[in-house]
């Protein structure tokens, strides 16, 4: 038997081996140069430009959302700048029929999946219509309880498998989410059922203020896949092509019956946790912010596209102008929707109203008619 | 008609719905090959296959999440939580998630989940197995909570629960599983959710109960009869939503009521019923509405269980208190 001291050393070495086993997958370096030719995706110029368009549009949406929130014209909002490659690169690998289970910061993926912008604004404002997915948009309302989407994703994926469909369930959480029991339960269930699920953790280094180093002793989050016996990969989350390829390959495996994948993306949120009073200067240094802004996903991909000669400042400005106009129109549309009433809430609790709610419905109808 | 125990009636209801609707799926810890620790799903995996009736890893939150996910794909999930004392592990899936999705999705998503689970005292289980936690469920808007007291109701209520498009918590009292048999039709039938049953008509006092306390109340009513007291017994069958109409109509007739629950006293179903009665029928009352409950402690270790649990004598005493008020 090993002596206790040796035992401890042995465990530490094992952990280090995991770090080696999960190197950061990258295709574009910070200068926008291809460093992994073999994994370079076969995308057309239009597809490359579409990816950039989505990231630029989403950056503008984030800026406008923050401004609208400050003006009191939006409700709950979790800023997304810095995470565009993680969010949109992964989503770009999906098909329309795939089912999305987003966290509350993952509204951009929902929008690119088909949730109209004005509905995203209604969700932010706390209107039930924001959770009404249009026909053919397969997605859950953004999750508030950290990790709950992971166990649900296992169920969605098992359902797809039972139906014999070539679809996948894709869910997102953050680094903090990987400490939840549901995180492991979801991956373990999906693994045990060989269900077509993709679990993504956007490791933006901070769960509100708590750094990832305080979340876990594990050197990578990706290695947490090992315990569930599923595929795991760590990806440069500021490299949109790496995130795209990792997700695309995970999707292929899932629909081929090879089970779920866990993807850790290394990323950073430039802004606060949410617009409800969080001040990142209390827990992050400017040096760290600067270090991560050097890795910016838009800057890097823009260089790549410019080197290819398929992107220009004019094109980018067109996207920015279009985004601004569409955001303006969407806010106007959201403004035109009547405010949610308590009677709407009462009416949406059950398929048929029980006696207590029938009585309360009458009570609130009278209140609201005053 | 066949004579069935409550557990047989439950298995029969599950079989009926597995046959009726290919979207019905049964799952949980040990429900497949083993047929459940109480054999509620006995033989169903053999009959319907592993695709429809299957074992899950041992994690209640995972089971809850699985049910929600399957429901989004058009399934009608019937998960089992092995003992309801383990419900704390799946509270978020129940109260935070499935109960709210109709509202959160703007009435576009159904959650036709029937979560079955054994509960209830008197069978000397280890700790955390027997607690009456239905009050936690009844406090959660968006859920329905059903507790059958006999084999006939168990089958009809379970079929209704599975066909319902909202989440139903269906609680099976362990002491009732095999304690007696009833005439149960072999064909399918439903018992409406949210409707109480007047089990025994009477004129002097109303005893209101559910689950195993229905039998105790029936026994109490027989004893009261010997002393010339005519007791009406109401079996709630569904505790959320409550059938306030049936309760109030009975109390208006008898002028007295005792509400019986196996759970502890504070913030329970009985308290809610007392409140409904006093709000709607106070001028008909000849005495305060009284309660028979367990004491406000955690569930007892088995050695003191029999005294801890309310019984028919407690009900008789409380009824006499109301009669002699």
Interface residues (C-beta under 8 A of the other chain):
Chain A: X99 X128 X129 X130 X131 X132 X133 X140 X141 X145 X148 X150 X151 X152 X153 X154 X155 X156 X157 X158 X159 X160 X162 X163 X169 X181 X182 X185 X186 X188 X189 X192 X345 X347 X348 X349 X350 X351 X354 X355 X356 X357
Chain B: X25 X51 X56 X57 X59 X61 X62 X64 X65 X66 X67 X68 X69 X70 X71 X72 X73 X74 X75 X77 X92 X93 X96 X97 X101 X102 X103 X104 X105 X106 X107 X108 X110 X141 X142 X144 X164 X165 X166 X194 X241 X242 X243 X244 X245
